[in-house]
Amino acid sequence: MPTRSQDPAEYSTLAERCAVAIADAHWFRHMATRALRDGKPRARIRAERARTAARIILMRAKQDAATHRMIVEAATAGKKAT
């Protein structure tokens, strides 16, 4: 995986932030699969936590997208009012 900044504020567009969130969710799901197959102790718990992390990441990305849409709509409405 290529290295990138851990600061989400550095991703300027909504599309970039969503792409990063999707990539992170895929990585966590891959880790869940790996946890189930590696045979180490507490594999199910580790896999469940990885899948939960993926769900949280996607949920936050959806919230970010909804917030972004509201901001854009408000800005557009403000421009029409003036």
C-alpha positions in Angstrom: 0.0 0.0 0.0 1.5 3.4 -0.9 2.2 5.7 1.9 0.0 8.7 2.3 -0.6 11.3 4.9 -2.8 10.2 7.8 -4.4 13.6 8.0 -7.8 13.6 6.2 -7.8 17.4 6.1 -5.1 17.1 3.4 -7.6 15.5 1.0 -9.2 18.5 -0.6 -12.1 17.1 -2.5 -15.0 14.9 -1.4 -14.1 12.4 -4.0 -10.6 12.0 -2.7 -11.8 11.6 0.9 -14.4 9.0 -0.2 -11.7 7.1 -2.2 -9.5 7.0 0.9 -12.3 5.8 3.0 -13.2 3.0 0.6 -9.5 2.0 0.4 -9.3 1.9 4.2 -12.5 -0.1 4.5 -11.2 -2.6 1.9 -7.9 -2.9 3.9 -9.8 -3.6 7.1 -11.9 -6.2 5.4 -8.8 -7.9 4.1 -7.4 -7.9 7.6 -10.6 -9.6 8.8 -10.2 -12.3 6.2 -6.5 -12.7 7.1 -7.4 -12.9 10.8 -9.8 -15.8 10.2 -7.3 -17.7 8.1 -4.0 -17.2 10.1 -5.0 -19.6 12.9 -3.8 -17.3 15.6 -5.7 -17.0 18.9 -8.9 -14.9 19.1 -9.2 -14.9 15.3 -13.0 -14.3 15.3 -12.7 -11.4 17.7 -10.0 -9.8 15.6 -12.0 -10.3 12.4 -15.1 -8.8 14.0 -13.2 -5.8 15.1 -11.7 -5.3 11.7 -15.1 -5.5 10.0 -16.5 -3.1 12.6 -13.7 -0.6 11.8 -14.6 -0.9 8.1 -18.3 -0.2 8.8 -17.4 2.8 10.9 -15.1 4.2 8.2 -17.8 3.9 5.6 -20.4 5.4 7.9 -18.3 8.4 8.6 -17.6 8.8 4.9 -21.3 8.9 4.2 -21.8 11.5 7.0 -19.0 13.5 5.5 -20.7 13.4 2.0 -24.1 14.4 3.4 -22.5 17.3 5.3 -20.7 18.4 2.2 -23.9 18.3 0.2 -25.7 20.4 2.8 -22.8 23.0 2.7 -22.9 23.2 -1.1 -26.7 23.6 -1.1 -26.5 26.3 1.5 -23.8 28.1 -0.4 -25.8 27.9 -3.6 -28.9 29.2 -1.8 -26.9 32.0 -0.3 -25.7 33.1 -3.8 -29.2 33.1 -5.2 -30.5 35.2 -2.3 -28.0 38.0 -3.0 
